[in-house]
Amino acid sequence: MASDNKIQEYLDTLEEEKIMIETHFANIERILKDNPKLDQQKAFGLLNNFNTLSIQYEQLCNDMISFIKIFKDKDSQEIRLYKTDELVELLEEKINQI
């Protein structure tokens, strides 16, 4: 029973980290939509930040999937992924404007 609690606690921690990164994605998206004329430095800064977060997000989700496969009933768990396609398009559009 104690190990089940620790497993769930760890999954909850991973989920919190996932939500934090998704919040950063949403913030980047909002900045891009609200500021049609970003200067080059800010646009490249957002792109750099997105790339770093994207790598972390992918690794975190892979870790969660692996952990669930090992310790949980894989049919009872679902991992929702943030759709970054629109964000990537916005970033590309801003960079191409520069």
Sine and cosine of phi, psi and omega as CSV:
sin_phi,cos_phi,sin_psi,cos_psi,sin_omega,cos_omega
0.00,0.00,-0.67,0.74,0.00,-1.00
-0.91,0.42,-0.61,0.79,0.00,-1.00
-0.93,0.36,-0.56,0.83,0.08,-1.00
-0.89,0.46,-0.63,0.78,0.03,-1.00
-0.91,0.41,-0.65,0.76,0.02,-1.00
-0.92,0.40,-0.63,0.77,0.04,-1.00
-0.89,0.47,-0.73,0.68,0.01,-1.00
-0.91,0.41,-0.62,0.79,0.04,-1.00
-0.88,0.48,-0.67,0.74,0.02,-1.00
-0.91,0.42,-0.70,0.72,0.05,-1.00
-0.88,0.48,-0.64,0.77,0.04,-1.00
-0.89,0.45,-0.64,0.77,0.03,-1.00
-0.90,0.43,-0.69,0.72,0.04,-1.00
-0.88,0.47,-0.66,0.75,0.01,-1.00
-0.90,0.43,-0.63,0.78,0.05,-1.00
-0.89,0.45,-0.67,0.75,0.04,-1.00
-0.90,0.43,-0.64,0.77,0.03,-1.00
-0.89,0.46,-0.70,0.71,0.02,-1.00
-0.90,0.44,-0.61,0.79,0.02,-1.00
-0.89,0.46,-0.70,0.71,0.02,-1.00
-0.91,0.41,-0.66,0.75,0.04,-1.00
-0.88,0.48,-0.57,0.82,0.06,-1.00
-0.91,0.42,-0.65,0.76,0.07,-1.00
-0.89,0.46,-0.67,0.75,0.05,-1.00
-0.86,0.51,-0.72,0.69,-0.01,-1.00
-0.89,0.45,-0.63,0.78,0.03,-1.00
-0.91,0.41,-0.67,0.75,0.05,-1.00
-0.88,0.48,-0.70,0.71,0.01,-1.00
-0.87,0.50,-0.68,0.73,0.00,-1.00
-0.91,0.42,-0.67,0.75,0.03,-1.00
-0.87,0.49,-0.69,0.72,-0.01,-1.00
-0.91,0.42,-0.64,0.76,-0.01,-1.00
-0.96,0.29,-0.58,0.81,-0.07,-1.00
-0.99,0.10,-0.24,0.97,-0.05,-1.00
-0.82,-0.58,1.00,0.10,-0.08,-1.00
-0.91,0.42,-0.36,0.93,-0.04,-1.00
-0.85,-0.53,0.93,0.38,0.07,-1.00
-0.97,0.26,0.62,-0.79,0.08,-1.00
-0.97,0.23,0.20,-0.98,-0.10,-1.00
-0.85,0.52,-0.70,0.71,-0.05,-1.00
-0.89,0.46,-0.69,0.72,-0.01,-1.00
-0.93,0.36,-0.64,0.76,0.01,-1.00
-0.89,0.45,-0.71,0.70,0.02,-1.00
-0.92,0.38,-0.55,0.83,0.07,-1.00
-0.89,0.46,-0.69,0.72,0.04,-1.00
-0.90,0.43,-0.65,0.76,0.02,-1.00
-0.89,0.45,-0.69,0.72,0.02,-1.00
-0.89,0.46,-0.71,0.71,0.02,-1.00
-0.89,0.46,-0.69,0.72,0.02,-1.00
-0.87,0.50,-0.71,0.70,-0.01,-1.00
-0.86,0.51,-0.70,0.72,0.02,-1.00
-0.89,0.45,-0.74,0.68,0.00,-1.00
-0.90,0.43,-0.60,0.80,-0.01,-1.00
-0.89,0.46,-0.67,0.74,0.04,-1.00
-0.89,0.45,-0.72,0.69,0.02,-1.00
-0.88,0.47,-0.66,0.75,-0.04,-1.00
-0.90,0.43,-0.71,0.70,0.00,-1.00
-0.88,0.48,-0.71,0.71,0.01,-1.00
-0.90,0.43,-0.69,0.73,0.00,-1.00
-0.88,0.48,-0.71,0.70,0.01,-1.00
-0.90,0.43,-0.64,0.77,0.06,-1.00
-0.89,0.46,-0.65,0.76,0.05,-1.00
-0.89,0.46,-0.68,0.73,0.01,-1.00
-0.89,0.46,-0.70,0.71,0.00,-1.00
-0.88,0.47,-0.72,0.69,0.02,-1.00
-0.88,0.47,-0.69,0.72,-0.01,-1.00
-0.89,0.46,-0.69,0.73,0.00,-1.00
-0.91,0.42,-0.66,0.75,0.02,-1.00
-0.87,0.50,-0.58,0.81,-0.05,-1.00
-0.99,0.15,-0.71,0.70,-0.21,-0.98
-0.95,-0.30,-0.23,0.97,-0.06,-1.00
-0.80,-0.60,0.25,-0.97,0.12,-0.99
-0.95,0.30,0.94,-0.35,-0.13,-0.99
-0.88,0.47,-0.39,0.92,0.02,-1.00
-0.98,0.21,-0.33,0.94,-0.05,-1.00
-1.00,-0.04,-0.15,0.99,-0.03,-1.00
-0.93,-0.36,0.61,-0.79,0.04,-1.00
-0.74,-0.67,0.69,-0.73,0.04,-1.00
-0.92,-0.40,0.87,-0.49,0.04,-1.00
-1.00,0.00,0.77,-0.63,-0.01,-1.00
-0.96,-0.28,0.62,-0.78,0.05,-1.00
-0.95,0.31,0.75,-0.66,0.01,-1.00
-0.99,0.14,0.94,-0.35,-0.07,-1.00
-0.99,-0.11,-0.03,1.00,-0.06,-1.00
-0.84,0.55,-0.75,0.66,-0.01,-1.00
-0.90,0.43,-0.63,0.78,0.03,-1.00
-0.90,0.43,-0.66,0.75,0.04,-1.00
-0.89,0.46,-0.67,0.74,0.03,-1.00
-0.88,0.47,-0.68,0.73,0.04,-1.00
-0.88,0.47,-0.70,0.72,0.02,-1.00
-0.89,0.46,-0.71,0.70,0.01,-1.00
-0.88,0.47,-0.66,0.75,0.02,-1.00
-0.87,0.49,-0.71,0.70,0.00,-1.00
-0.90,0.43,-0.69,0.72,-0.01,-1.00
-0.91,0.41,-0.63,0.77,0.00,-1.00
-0.93,0.37,-0.42,0.91,0.05,-1.00
-0.95,0.32,-0.38,0.92,-0.07,-1.00
-1.00,0.08,0.00,0.00,0.00,0.00
